[in-house]
Amino acid sequence: MPFTLFDKLKVLADAAKYDASCASSGAPKRKARSGGLGSSTGAGICHAFTPDGRCVSLLKILLTNYCLFDCSYCINRRSSNVPRARFSVDEVVKLTIEFYKRNYIEGLFLSSGIIRSADYTMEQMMLVAKKLRRDHGFAGYIHLKSIPEASPWLIEQAGLWADRLSINVELPKQASLQKLAPEKNGATIKHAMGQMRERIAEAKEEKRWFSPAGQSTQIIIGADSSTDLDVLKSSTDLYGTYKLKRVYYSAFSPISDASSILPVEAPPLAREHRLYQADWLLRHYEFSIGDLTDAADDGMLDLAIDPKLAWALKHRAQFPLDVNRAAREMLLRVPGLGKRAVDQIISSRRHQRLRAEDIRRLSPGFKRAMPFLVTADHRPTMTLDRLDLRQRIVPPRQLELFG
């Protein structure tokens, strides 16, 4: 029997769940209509957070899960024995508009397996965005997963209609890509990302529309032997070279009929979480790869504690800090203190000597921070060279799970 539209949605929404790079920064604010249904957790709808803290709902689907490529780690690879389906351009447009009208979603995230050719597939995805914008006046957010092997002209056309474009680098090492996805070319991926960076920069300078929310990428972790520091070095290079908005980390999921060169078990999800935390420290807290190297063992981040606390425990001699005198870059390294709290501390101490109660008021991470801080009326009671400091700070349940 031929698939109904709902049958296709079930298959292609499920197939899209492995793509982590579902981001919505840059999306305009929208308010639900009076009496609207709000967001839904139904098939194909994911929730993403914007930089200002808004949670937005996106229809997250593949155009098709048929694919010419046979990447070992991909559930939708050519040799995989999974149910297959394919949307037409008009079907994706219809689904998006109908979901949007009912206030289920605020945008679309569209990826695809490669069918016929890279150019044909990229053209079909571009046409979805073009029809939504031009024919239906769609004002929601659109994120298209670009195909690096496609013509640069097609990718540029896609950027005229989409808010964000992304190209997955897939794996942190070129050798791993050659081993697990020999039909993909790392140089081609990087070249396409470089062209996209140039087009985005030109459009910004000329004040015209081209992927205004920038570009992002995804790295799969746990499918090869790369360490956390290998992953972070790769993402740091990507941020610097291609001016990415985000690098997303996706834990490898074991798949049926998998190749023997793949791991049997998935990496712990805590690893994915620690990588996001380390990524945040690198981008916003003036940490360097060298700092994280100091805080890691054999290139792997500590699963039981966050990277900032791991660094602080390994550099106990630099603490406690006098909150009324310490430099901003050092206060940013105190566990429990965020950027906003540090800026408020620096602003407030110009007018008065800060006490413990002031820190409690300024930072929700007060309890985590105080073993590392000195205030006008407080000095840590536990000495920072105690061998059991880690056990005293980290919740027992975390130590039991990862310690």
QUINOR-V177689 format. One record per residue. N is the residue number from 1. RES is the residue in one letter. PHI is phi in whole degrees, -180 to 180 (NA if undefined). PSI is psi as a letter, one per 20 degrees, with the letter a starting at -180 (999 if undefined). Layout:
<<N;RES;PHI;PSI> <N;RES;PHI;PSI>>
//
This chain:
<<1;M;NA;q> <2;P;-68;q> <3;F;-70;p> <4;T;-81;r> <5;L;-61;h> <6;F;-69;h> <7;D;-60;g> <8;K;-62;g> <9;L;-62;g> <10;K;-62;g> <11;V;-70;g> <12;L;-84;i> <13;A;-76;g> <14;D;-64;h> <15;A;-67;h> <16;A;-84;i> <17;K;-68;i> <18;Y;-81;i> <19;D;-90;o> <20;A;-85;i> <21;S;-81;l> <22;C;-101;n> <23;A;-116;q> <24;S;-137;j> <25;S;-63;p> <26;G;101;i> <27;A;-74;q> <28;P;-71;q> <29;K;-70;q> <30;R;-135;q> <31;K;-111;q> <32;A;-66;q> <33;R;-65;q> <34;S;-59;p> <35;G;81;j> <36;G;-67;r> <37;L;-82;i> <38;G;76;a> <39;S;-84;q> <40;S;-127;q> <41;T;-103;k> <42;G;-71;r> <43;A;-58;p> <44;G;86;j> <45;I;-112;p> <46;C;-117;q> <47;H;-113;p> <48;A;-128;q> <49;F;-111;p> <50;T;-85;r> <51;P;-58;h> <52;D;-89;j> <53;G;93;i> <54;R;-71;q> <55;C;-99;p> <56;V;-121;q> <57;S;-106;p> <58;L;-125;p> <59;L;-74;o> <60;K;-115;o> <61;I;-144;r> <62;L;-99;q> <63;L;-65;h> <64;T;-159;q> <65;N;-107;j> <66;Y;-69;q> <67;C;-153;q> <68;L;-77;h> <69;F;-88;q> <70;D;-128;l> <71;C;-65;p> <72;S;-58;h> <73;Y;-85;i> <74;C;-99;p> <75;I;-64;h> <76;N;-98;j> <77;R;-61;r> <78;R;-55;h> <79;S;-89;j> <80;S;-74;q> <81;N;-96;m> <82;V;-122;q> <83;P;-60;p> <84;R;-114;q> <85;A;-154;r> <86;R;-150;p> <87;F;-87;q> <88;S;-85;r> <89;V;-58;g> <90;D;-66;h> <91;E;-68;g> <92;V;-65;g> <93;V;-61;g> <94;K;-62;g> <95;L;-59;g> <96;T;-62;g> <97;I;-65;g> <98;E;-66;g> <99;F;-65;h> <100;Y;-67;g> <101;K;-61;h> <102;R;-85;j> <103;N;66;k> <104;Y;-75;h> <105;I;-134;r> <106;E;-120;j> <107;G;179;a> <108;L;-129;p> <109;F;-116;o> <110;L;-125;p> <111;S;-125;a> <112;S;-168;q> <113;G;-74;r> <114;I;-96;p> <115;I;-122;q> <116;R;63;f> <117;S;-162;r> <118;A;-62;g> <119;D;-64;g> <120;Y;-62;g> <121;T;-65;g> <122;M;-64;h> <123;E;-64;g> <124;Q;-62;g> <125;M;-67;g> <126;M;-61;h> <127;L;-65;h> <128;V;-59;g> <129;A;-64;g> <130;K;-64;g> <131;K;-66;h> <132;L;-61;g> <133;R;-73;g> <134;R;-79;g> <135;D;-89;h> <136;H;-120;i> <137;G;61;k> <138;F;-65;p> <139;A;-106;j> <140;G;-77;a> <141;Y;-84;p> <142;I;-129;p> <143;H;-120;p> <144;L;-110;p> <145;K;-85;o> <146;S;-78;q> <147;I;-108;o> <148;P;-62;h> <149;E;-77;i> <150;A;-74;r> <151;S;-58;p> <152;P;-56;h> <153;W;-64;h> <154;L;-68;g> <155;I;-66;h> <156;E;-66;h> <157;Q;-62;g> <158;A;-61;h> <159;G;-67;i> <160;L;-75;i> <161;W;-118;h> <162;A;-97;q> <163;D;-76;h> <164;R;-141;q> <165;L;-116;q> <166;S;-146;q> <167;I;-132;p> <168;N;-81;p> <169;V;-81;i> <170;E;74;f> <171;L;-131;q> <172;P;-73;h> <173;K;-118;p> <174;Q;-61;h> <175;A;-62;h> <176;S;-68;h> <177;L;-64;g> <178;Q;-65;h> <179;K;-77;g> <180;L;-97;h> <181;A;-141;m> <182;P;-63;i> <183;E;-83;i> <184;K;-99;q> <185;N;-122;o> <186;G;-60;h> <187;A;-65;h> <188;T;-65;g> <189;I;-62;g> <190;K;-65;h> <191;H;-62;g> <192;A;-64;h> <193;M;-66;h> <194;G;-66;g> <195;Q;-63;h> <196;M;-65;g> <197;R;-58;g> <198;E;-64;g> <199;R;-65;h> <200;I;-66;g> <201;A;-64;g> <202;E;-63;g> <203;A;-65;h> <204;K;-65;g> <205;E;-67;h> <206;E;-88;j> <207;K;57;l> <208;R;-126;r> <209;W;-80;p> <210;F;-162;o> <211;S;40;m> <212;P;-62;h> <213;A;-89;j> <214;G;80;a> <215;Q;-128;q> <216;S;-139;r> <217;T;-152;r> <218;Q;-131;p> <219;I;-120;p> <220;I;-85;p> <221;I;-113;q> <222;G;92;i> <223;A;-88;i> <224;D;-134;a> <225;S;-89;j> <226;S;-60;p> <227;T;-84;r> <228;D;-61;h> <229;L;-71;h> <230;D;-60;g> <231;V;-64;g> <232;L;-70;h> <233;K;-64;g> <234;S;-64;g> <235;S;-68;h> <236;T;-62;g> <237;D;-64;g> <238;L;-65;g> <239;Y;-60;g> <240;G;-72;g> <241;T;-81;h> <242;Y;-113;j> <243;K;54;l> <244;L;-69;q> <245;K;-75;g> <246;R;-151;q> <247;V;-111;p> <248;Y;-103;q> <249;Y;-112;p> <250;S;-123;o> <251;A;-66;p> <252;F;-61;p> <253;S;-110;p> <254;P;-57;q> <255;I;-124;q> <256;S;-69;q> <257;D;53;k> <258;A;-75;q> <259;S;-67;q> <260;S;-69;i> <261;I;-83;i> <262;L;-94;q> <263;P;-63;q> <264;V;-78;h> <265;E;-113;q> <266;A;-76;q> <267;P;-68;q> <268;P;-62;q> <269;L;-63;h> <270;A;-60;h> <271;R;-65;g> <272;E;-58;g> <273;H;-63;g> <274;R;-65;h> <275;L;-65;g> <276;Y;-63;g> <277;Q;-65;g> <278;A;-65;g> <279;D;-57;g> <280;W;-64;g> <281;L;-64;h> <282;L;-66;h> <283;R;-87;h> <284;H;-127;i> <285;Y;-123;j> <286;E;62;k> <287;F;-81;q> <288;S;-119;r> <289;I;-59;h> <290;G;-61;h> <291;D;-62;g> <292;L;-72;h> <293;T;-63;g> <294;D;-62;h> <295;A;-91;i> <296;A;-113;q> <297;D;-112;p> <298;D;55;k> <299;G;81;j> <300;M;-114;p> <301;L;-71;q> <302;D;-69;p> <303;L;-77;h> <304;A;-80;h> <305;I;-134;q> <306;D;-73;q> <307;P;-61;h> <308;K;-67;g> <309;L;-65;h> <310;A;-60;g> <311;W;-65;g> <312;A;-63;g> <313;L;-68;h> <314;K;-86;i> <315;H;-128;l> <316;R;-62;h> <317;A;-63;h> <318;Q;-87;i> <319;F;-124;r> <320;P;-79;q> <321;L;-100;q> <322;D;-79;o> <323;V;-64;h> <324;N;-89;i> <325;R;-135;h> <326;A;-64;q> <327;A;-70;q> <328;R;-58;g> <329;E;-63;h> <330;M;-80;h> <331;L;-62;h> <332;L;-65;i> <333;R;-95;j> <334;V;-81;p> <335;P;-56;p> <336;G;95;i> <337;L;-105;o> <338;G;-91;r> <339;K;-61;g> <340;R;-63;g> <341;A;-64;g> <342;V;-63;g> <343;D;-65;h> <344;Q;-69;h> <345;I;-63;g> <346;I;-64;h> <347;S;-67;g> <348;S;-71;h> <349;R;-73;i> <350;R;-70;h> <351;H;-110;i> <352;Q;-161;r> <353;R;-81;p> <354;L;-80;q> <355;R;-110;r> <356;A;-58;h> <357;E;-66;h> <358;D;-67;h> <359;I;-68;h> <360;R;-60;h> <361;R;-72;h> <362;L;-88;h> <363;S;-132;p> <364;P;-69;i> <365;G;-95;k> <366;F;-52;g> <367;K;-64;h> <368;R;-72;h> <369;A;-80;h> <370;M;-63;h> <371;P;-64;i> <372;F;-114;j> <373;L;-127;q> <374;V;-116;p> <375;T;-120;a> <376;A;-61;h> <377;D;-128;j> <378;H;-145;p> <379;R;-139;p> <380;P;-54;p> <381;T;-82;h> <382;M;-95;p> <383;T;-69;q> <384;L;-77;i> <385;D;-100;j> <386;R;-64;p> <387;L;-68;h> <388;D;-100;j> <389;L;-60;g> <390;R;-57;g> <391;Q;-65;h> <392;R;-78;h> <393;I;-95;g> <394;V;-80;p> <395;P;-55;p> <396;P;-54;h> <397;R;-63;h> <398;Q;-66;g> <399;L;-64;h> <400;E;-65;h> <401;L;-77;g> <402;F;-123;i> <403;G;-71;999>>
//
